[in-house]
Amino acid sequence: MQFMKRLVLGFFVFMLSAGVAWAAERGYQLVASRDSKLCARVLEAFREDVDDRWRLRYQHEIFRQITWKPVELRGRGPKTRHCSSLDKTIVDLDNDGQLDLVVKTTFCMKGSPSDSFYMFPADSAVLEQANWQDLSPLLATLDKFERTGGAYPLTQLPTEETGVSRTTLTGVFTVQPFMLDGSAYVSLTDGRAEWTVIAQYRGSGRFEDLCYLHAAVK
């Protein structure tokens, strides 16, 4: 009887361990990093923040440290925010010690929402200058991520070490800045949500890729 109890308990522990391993395999995996400590912490946060389809909810504390507020533009705007939203925040996005005004837009391409962001000095009046019929003051900045319909190649992926073919984010993008230990980072993925880049924004549209995460999406 004692032997049977130990056998049943051992089987239960094995199944529990297998379930945890399976869950990890089905979630996010770190494929390449330039900052192992940072990437390990982001990986842990991502694994805590997925829905039942293994897609990020962007509800983890690292994302909630940045507060976004809807932008009220002059003129007649679209009736729905799903494919036509503007939100703003004040954050030191490029980590240069100066706060920035960051405006994040979401517009649709073939019915799928895609994010962009535009950065200005914190005291910029650009949102007073723009309106729904003329967004050119917003779009004119060189400090931006604006790739809808385009591509973001994962050029830092070390194919020789990982055995993974170099890949590219394309089409529509989800862009989520977040804070960790007082520094700002940007999470980038596309409509497939298979690959996610963790990068720091370096200004003038330039990014430094720090982590490449791969997700086994259901």
N, C-alpha and C positions, 0 to 999 in steps of 0.2 A: 504493500500500500504506500509506504514511504517512497519507494522507488518510483511509483506511478506519479506521485505528487511532484517529485523533482523533475520527472520527465515532462509533465504538463507545464510546470513552471518554466522549465528551460525552453520549451517550444513557444510559450507565450512571449518570453523575452526575445527570442530569435525573431518572431514575427514583428514585434514592436520595433526592433532595431532595423529590420528590413524595410518596414514602413517608413521610418525616418530617413533611411538612405534613399528610398524611392522618391520620397517627397523632395529631398535635396536635388536629386538628379532631374526631377521634373520642374524644379524652380530655376533660379538664376545661378549661373556658374561664372566665376572670374576666369577669363581666358588670357588676358594680358594686363599688366599694370606697370606704371612708372613710380608708384608710391604704394607699396604693399600694405602699409598700415591703414592709409586712407581707404584703399579699395576694399580691404577686408571689412571695415566698418560700414561702408556703403552697401556692400553685398549683404551684410547682416540686416541692415535696415530694409533693403529691397525684399528680402525673403520674408520679412515680417509684414509687408505691405501689399501682398498680392491678393487678387480676388480668386474665385473658384476657376477662372480660366487662366490663372497664372499671369495675369496682367496687373501692372501697378495701379494702385488707387490714388497715389500721391497724397496720402493722408498721414504719413509718418511725421514725427516731430521735426525731422530735418527739413521737410517741405513747409510745415506750418509756421516756421519761424519768419517766413516772408509773407506779409499781409498784402493781398491785392485788393484794390478798390476799382469799381467800374468807372470808366471815363464817360463824362457827359459832354458830347460834342455838339456844337451848333449845327443847325440844318436838320433835314429829315432823314433819319437813319432807318435801317431795315427793322422789321417788326420782330424778328427773332434773333436771339443771341447765339444760337447754335452755330451759325455760319457767319456771324458778323459781330464779334465782341472785341472791345478794347478795355484793357485793365491796366492799372498803373501801380507802381510801388516806388519807394525810396530805399535804395540799398547800394552799398559799395560793390557793384557787380564785378568790376575789374580789379578789386583789391589794391587800389592805389592810395587808400587813406581818405578819399573824397567820396561823399555820398553822390549817387546818380539817380536821375529820374529814368526809370525803365518802363516803357510802354509795351505791353504784350498784346498782340492782335491774334485773332482766330478767324480765318476766312476759309471757305470750302473750295476744294477742287474736285469736281465731279461728285459732289455730295459728301465728301469726306473732309472733316475739319483739319486745318493745318495751322500751326503756330509760327509766329515770327516775333522778334522783339527789336525795339529801337531804343537807344540809350542817349541821354542828354545830361547836361549839368543839372543838379538838383533844383536850381532856381529857374530853369528854362520856362519860357512862356509858350512853348511850341503847341501845347494843347489849346491855348486860346487863339492861336493863329490858324489852326487847322479846323476844318468842318467836314461833315459827311460828304459834301460835294467836292471837296478839295483836300485830300490827305497829303499833298505834296510836301508841306512843311515837315510832316512826320517822316515821310519816306526818304527825304533828302539826306538824312544823316549817314555818315560812313560807319558809325558805331551801331551795327545791327547784325542780327541773324535773319536772313530772308532767303529761304531755299525752296519754297513751295514749287513743285514741278521740277526741281533740280536735284542735286545730289550732294552728299557729304561723305567722302571716301574715308574709310578707316585706315589711314596711311601708316599709323604707328603699330599696326598689328604685326607682330614678329612671326611670320609664317614658318620660318625655318624651325623655331623653337616649339611652336604649338601644333604644327601640322594642319592648321586651319587656313583655308584659302582666304586671301584678302577680299573684303566685302565693302559694300557701299550702302549707306542709307539713301533712300530715294523717295520722290513723290510727295507725300504729306508727312509732316513732322509734328511730334509732340515735344515741346521745349519747356522744361521745368527747372528754373533756378532754385537752389536751396542753400542752406547755411550749415556748416559743420565746424565747430571749434572757432567760431568767429570769422571764418573765411567763406567766401561765396564760390559756389560751383554751379555748373549747368548740366542737367541730364538731358540727353538728346536721343530720341529714337524715331523710327518712321512708322508707317501704317501697319507694317508686319509685326512690329514690336518684338522681333527676334533678337536684334542686337541693340544694346544701349551703350552710349558713350558718356563717360563722366569726364568733363573738361573744365578748365578755367578759362574765362574770357580774358583776353589780353589786349583788347581794344582794336579799333579799326577793322572789325570783322574777323579778327584772328582768334583762334582757340588753341589751347594746349591740351591735347588728349592725355588723360591720366589713367583711366580704367576702361577696359572693354568687357562688358558683361554679355553673356549669351543666355537666352531663355528658351526652354523647350515649351513653346506655346501650344496649348490644346487646340 
